[in-house]
């Protein structure tokens, strides 16, 4: 039997990038609602950084899915469902991660119709979702390291 090998170093690098981007957004305390609405550079910084964050979460998830030979997801939202099915993330947290994928699709495909209030809300209220993702994937990496050692 061949034991799948997850590229732990790659996943850790992606998680570090996620953390750095979350830290960048959290440090942007000068970007108030008024600044966000009126300053194109601030708006682009927030939108692009959130986009990069979601893409990094999806990327990490897809590497795990591929390396573990799990079911191939049918969409970005389904990527997180595959993680939940395999107890990599908790099932009751799945809607939070599916919302990330939906948000990604909104900012990528419907850019001209983005509701600034939605993006600003994610910026100010959903950073914990990315931190939770880091936590869940870090826990998973610890489990597979134990599995490989034992």
N, C-alpha and C positions, 0 to 999 in steps of 0.2 A: 504494500500500500504506500502510495506517495503522499506525503504530508505537504499540503500547500504551504508556501513560504511567502509571507507578506513582507514587502520591502519596508521594514520598520524605519530605516534611516530616511527614506523618501517621505513616509507618512509623518514622521516627526518634523521634518523640514517644512512640510505643508502646514502642520499645526503651529509651528513657530511663526510662519508668515501670517496665519490667521490671527494669532495673538498680537503680532506687531501692528496689523491693520486695525484691530479692535482698539488697541492702545492709542493709535493715531486719532481715531474718531473720538474716543473718550477725552483726549487732550484738547480737542477742538471746542473748548468751552466758550470761545468767542463767537461761535456760529450760533447765534440766536435765531428764532423764527424770522425776525425782521431782516437780519443779515442774510439768512438763507434765501428769502424771497427776493431780495434786491441785489445780491452779489453773485454774479454768474460764476466766478471762480470758486466761491465757497460752495455753491450748489453742485458744480461739476466735481469738486473734491469729494463731497459726500456721496453723490450718486456713483461715481467711479469706484470709490473705496468700498462701498456696499456691494457693488457688482463683483469686484475682485474677491471680496469675502465669500459671497455665495458660491462663486465659481470654484474657489479653493476647497470649500466644504464638499461640493459635488465631486471635485477631482479626487480628494482623499477617499471619499466613499467609493468611487468607481475603481480606484486602485485596489482597495480592499476586496470588493466584489470580484474583480478579475483574479487577483492573487489567490483568493479562497475558492474560486470556481463556483461562485454562488449563481443563483438565477439571474439572467440578464434583465436589467430593468427596461421597461418600455418607455420611460420618460424620466426627466430629471426628478419629478415628484416621486416616481416609483423607485428611484435610487435609494431614497431614505426608507421606503417601505421594505426593500430588500434587507437593509441593515436591521430594521425592527424585527422582521421575520426570523433573523438569525441572532437575535438578542445582542446585537452590537450597540444599538440604541434601545431605549425603553419604548414599548408600544404606546404608552400613554403620553409620551413626548413627541410622537410621530407628527401630529398636526403642526407643531412648531417648526419642524424641519421641512415639512411639505410646504408650509407658508413661505419659507425661504426660496424654494424652487419657483413657486408662483410669483414671488416678488421679482426674482431674476428674469422670468419670462416677461413680466410687465416692463421692466426697465430696458430690456433688450429689444423686444418686439413692438412695444407700443409707446416708444419714447415720446412722441409728440403729444400723447394723451396722459402723461404722467401727472398724477395729482401730487403737487408739492407737499401737501399735508401728510399724505401717506408716506412719502420718502422721509420727510422730517420725523415723522412718528417712529419709523423703523430706526433711524439714526439715534433718536433720543431714548427710545423705550425697548429696543430689541437686541441690544448688544449682549445681553445675558444669554440669548439663544446661541450665539457663536461661542461664548464661553462654555456653555453646556455641551456643545458639540465637541469642543476640545477635550472636556472632561470625559465624555463617553468614549471617545476614540482612544484617549490615553488609557482609560481603564481596560479597554479591549486589547490594546497593545501589551499591557501587563499580563493579561490572561493568556495571550498567545505565547508570550515569552516563557511563562510557567509551563504551558503545554509543550513547548519545544524542549525545555530543560528536563521535563519529567517523563 
